[in-house]
Amino acid sequence: MKQIAKQFLTDTMLMLTGSALCAIAINGFLRPHELLTGGMAGASLIIYYRWPGVPFGLLYFLVNIPVFALGYFIVGRKFILYSFWAVLIHSTMFTVVLPVIDIPDKLLSASVAGALSGAGVALILRTNGMCGGTEIISIIINKFYSVNLSVTNMMVNAFVLLAASFFLPFDSILYSSVFIIMHSQVMNSISKGLAKRKAVMVLSKRWKEILDELNHGKKRIGTTLLTAKGGYTGSEEPIIYSIVKNHQVAVVRSVTTRIDPAAFIVIMETTDIINETVGNQPPWKKQLYR
């Protein structure tokens, strides 16, 4: 129970921080120029620009309700409840965070807003939920038709911009496209940066000492022994293999070179690691693909 409460508090803090960045991006940079975002926020902005009497935060919340109701029965209760909490925080931030930022340049506004919003969503993606109905739609379509999530997101964004072209000037659509591209680039860069893991392989005659230090030292690192055979010598020597976080690479290197300066060390980049302890999948994805 204590662990659940701690996780909920951590997720809430990330959601609050991420949502505040998104609110600054939309309320401070996009709305003054009548520019759009993608997804459900973009759809909400189209409605808001047509009927500005309704608070944007309330519109965003209402637009997401039908999607979340559908997702509750198809995707899974825990994920949807966390995502609903994220949307509630998101909507509240859109209502209370209303910065006045006077930047007349639309291109600069779209670029800065994209960077802020991308960073904010990247933080929310490290929680057990998501902050918008677009992702829920993508997951539902992926579940039934195996369509990649990014493809669905791109299609929804294209639909939003197409719909907006009937109401907004064409230059606003182009500036909004700049925002969406910047948002996507920053979000992916930060998400991958937070999730980075490296694969390390160590080949050494003193592998037993290195293995013992890594497994039982102060900064314990889990390892796996692989059987290897020299192509030229024919001799068999184990290879120490481990998936580590970026800051742990220095520990493996330090321990290995101190025990055996002649050791052979290989450090490789990884993409997706699926595991409860060392995996780099975001928490929400772990829930969906168990």
C-alpha positions in Angstrom: 0.0 0.0 0.0 2.9 2.4 0.9 4.5 1.6 -2.5 1.2 2.4 -4.4 0.8 5.7 -2.5 4.4 6.6 -3.3 3.9 5.8 -7.0 0.7 7.8 -7.1 2.4 10.8 -5.6 5.4 10.6 -8.0 3.0 10.3 -11.0 1.0 13.2 -9.8 4.0 15.4 -9.4 5.2 14.6 -12.9 1.7 15.2 -14.3 1.5 18.6 -12.5 4.9 19.7 -13.9 4.2 18.4 -17.4 0.7 19.9 -17.5 2.0 23.3 -16.3 4.5 23.3 -19.2 1.7 22.4 -21.6 -0.5 25.1 -20.2 2.2 27.7 -20.6 2.8 26.6 -24.2 -0.9 26.7 -25.2 -2.2 29.6 -23.1 0.9 31.8 -23.4 2.1 31.1 -26.9 -0.5 29.5 -29.1 -3.9 31.0 -28.1 -2.8 34.7 -28.5 -2.1 33.8 -32.2 -5.0 31.4 -32.7 -2.6 28.5 -33.5 -3.4 24.8 -32.9 -1.9 21.8 -31.3 -2.5 18.2 -32.5 -4.9 15.6 -31.0 -7.7 16.4 -28.6 -6.2 19.7 -27.5 -6.2 20.8 -31.1 -9.8 19.8 -31.5 -10.7 21.7 -28.3 -8.9 24.8 -29.6 -10.9 24.7 -32.8 -14.1 24.7 -30.7 -12.7 27.4 -28.4 -11.8 29.7 -31.3 -15.4 29.3 -32.7 -17.1 29.7 -29.3 -14.6 31.5 -26.9 -17.2 31.8 -24.2 -16.6 28.3 -22.9 -13.3 27.9 -20.9 -10.7 26.0 -22.8 -9.8 23.8 -19.9 -13.4 22.7 -19.6 -13.7 22.0 -23.3 -10.6 19.8 -23.2 -12.0 17.8 -20.4 -15.4 17.3 -22.1 -13.9 16.4 -25.4 -11.9 13.6 -23.8 -14.8 12.0 -21.8 -16.3 9.9 -24.6 -12.9 8.4 -25.5 -12.1 7.6 -21.9 -15.5 6.0 -21.4 -14.7 3.7 -24.4 -11.2 3.0 -23.3 -12.4 2.0 -19.8 -14.0 -1.1 -21.3 -11.4 -1.9 -23.9 -7.9 -0.9 -22.7 -7.9 -1.5 -18.9 -9.2 0.0 -15.7 -5.9 1.0 -14.0 -4.5 2.7 -17.1 -7.7 4.6 -17.8 -8.1 5.8 -14.2 -4.5 7.1 -14.2 -5.1 8.7 -17.6 -8.3 10.3 -16.4 -6.5 11.7 -13.4 -3.8 13.1 -15.8 -6.5 14.7 -18.0 -8.2 16.2 -15.0 -4.9 17.8 -13.9 -4.2 18.8 -17.5 -7.6 20.5 -17.8 -7.2 22.3 -14.4 -3.8 23.6 -15.4 -5.3 25.0 -18.7 -7.7 26.9 -16.5 -5.4 28.3 -13.8 -2.1 28.7 -15.6 -2.7 31.8 -17.8 0.6 33.5 -18.5 0.6 36.8 -20.4 3.5 36.5 -23.0 3.8 39.1 -25.6 5.7 37.6 -28.6 4.4 39.0 -31.9 6.4 36.5 -34.0 4.1 33.5 -34.8 7.0 31.3 -35.9 8.9 31.9 -32.7 5.8 31.3 -30.6 5.0 28.1 -32.4 8.6 26.8 -31.9 8.9 27.7 -28.2 5.4 26.3 -27.5 6.3 23.1 -29.3 9.5 22.7 -27.1 7.6 23.4 -23.9 4.7 21.2 -24.7 7.0 18.3 -25.9 8.9 18.5 -22.7 5.7 18.5 -20.7 4.1 15.5 -22.4 7.5 13.6 -22.2 7.3 13.9 -18.4 3.7 12.7 -18.3 4.6 9.7 -20.5 6.9 8.5 -17.7 3.8 8.0 -15.5 1.2 5.2 -15.4 -1.2 7.2 -17.5 -1.6 9.6 -20.5 -2.9 13.1 -20.8 -5.1 12.9 -23.9 -7.7 10.9 -25.7 -5.7 10.7 -28.9 -3.3 8.1 -27.3 -6.3 6.1 -26.1 -7.7 6.0 -29.6 -4.3 4.9 -30.9 -4.1 2.1 -28.3 -7.6 0.9 -29.2 -6.9 0.9 -32.9 -3.6 -0.9 -32.3 -5.3 -3.5 -30.2 -7.8 -4.5 -32.9 -5.9 -3.7 -36.1 -2.2 -3.7 -35.1 -1.7 -0.1 -36.5 1.4 1.6 -35.0 0.6 4.2 -32.4 2.6 6.9 -34.1 0.7 6.3 -37.4 -2.6 6.9 -35.7 -1.4 10.0 -33.9 -0.2 11.4 -37.2 -3.5 10.7 -38.8 -5.4 12.4 -36.0 -3.2 15.4 -36.2 -3.7 15.6 -39.9 -7.4 15.4 -39.5 -7.4 18.2 -36.9 -5.4 20.5 -39.2 -7.6 19.7 -42.1 -10.7 20.5 -40.1 -9.1 23.7 -38.9 -8.4 24.8 -42.5 -12.1 25.6 -42.9 -12.0 28.1 -40.0 -8.5 29.5 -39.7 -6.1 31.3 -42.1 -3.8 29.0 -44.1 -0.7 30.6 -42.5 -2.0 29.6 -39.0 -2.3 26.0 -40.2 1.4 26.1 -41.3 2.6 27.7 -38.1 0.6 25.0 -36.2 2.4 22.4 -38.2 5.7 23.9 -37.0 4.4 23.5 -33.4 3.4 19.8 -34.0 6.8 19.0 -35.5 8.8 20.7 -32.7 6.5 19.1 -30.1 7.1 15.6 -31.5 10.9 16.1 -31.8 11.4 17.4 -28.2 9.0 14.8 -26.8 10.8 11.9 -28.4 14.3 13.2 -27.5 13.4 13.7 -23.8 11.4 10.4 -23.6 14.3 8.4 -25.1 16.8 10.3 -23.0 15.0 9.5 -19.8 14.7 5.8 -20.8 18.2 5.2 -22.1 19.9 2.0 -21.2 23.2 0.5 -22.4 24.4 -3.1 -23.0 27.8 -3.8 -21.6 30.0 -6.9 -22.4 33.2 -7.6 -20.5 35.8 -10.2 -21.6 38.6 -10.8 -19.1 40.8 -13.6 -17.7 39.9 -12.3 -14.2 36.2 -12.4 -14.9 35.4 -14.1 -11.5 36.8 -11.1 -9.5 35.0 -8.6 -11.7 31.7 -10.6 -11.5 32.0 -10.8 -7.7 32.7 -7.0 -7.4 29.7 -6.1 -9.7 27.3 -8.5 -8.0 28.2 -7.8 -4.4 29.9 -4.4 -4.3 28.4 -1.2 -2.9 26.9 -0.2 -6.2 25.5 -3.6 -7.1 24.9 -4.3 -10.8 23.0 -7.4 -12.0 25.0 -9.5 -14.6 24.6 -12.5 -16.8 27.4 -14.9 -17.9 27.5 -15.8 -21.6 29.5 -18.8 -22.9 32.0 -17.8 -25.5 34.7 -19.6 -27.5 37.7 -17.9 -29.1 37.7 -18.1 -32.8 41.5 -18.3 -33.1 42.6 -19.9 -29.8 39.6 -22.2 -29.3 39.6 -21.5 -25.6 36.4 -20.9 -23.7 36.0 -17.8 -21.5 32.7 -16.5 -20.0 31.5 -13.0 -21.1 30.0 -10.8 -18.4 26.9 -9.2 -19.9 24.6 -6.5 -18.3 22.0 -3.9 -19.2 22.7 -0.8 -17.2 21.5 2.8 -16.9 23.8 5.5 -18.3 25.3 6.5 -14.9 26.2 2.8 -14.2 28.4 2.5 -17.2 31.2 4.3 -15.3 30.9 1.8 -12.5 31.3 -1.2 -14.8 34.3 0.5 -16.5 35.9 1.5 -13.3 35.6 -1.9 -11.6 36.8 -3.8 -14.7 39.8 -1.6 -15.5 40.9 -1.6 -11.8 40.9 -5.4 -11.6 42.1 -6.1 -15.1 43.5 -3.2 -17.2 43.8 -5.6 -20.2 40.1 -6.5 -20.2 38.0 -6.1 -23.3 34.9 -3.9 -22.8 32.1 -3.4 -25.3 29.4 -0.7 -24.6 26.4 -0.6 -26.9 23.3 1.5 -27.3 19.9 -0.2 -26.8 16.4 0.6 -27.9 13.5 -1.1 -26.0 14.3 -3.2 -22.9 11.3 -5.1 -21.5 11.8 -6.1 -17.9 10.3 -5.1 -14.5 13.6 -4.0 -13.0 15.9 -2.8 -15.8 13.4 -2.3 -18.6 13.1 1.1 -20.2 9.4 0.8 -21.2 7.3 3.6 -19.7 5.0 2.5 -16.8 1.8 2.9 -18.9 3.2 0.6 -21.6 4.1 -2.1 -19.0 0.5 -2.2 -17.9 -0.9 -2.6 -21.5 1.5 -5.4 -22.7 1.7 -7.7 -19.7 
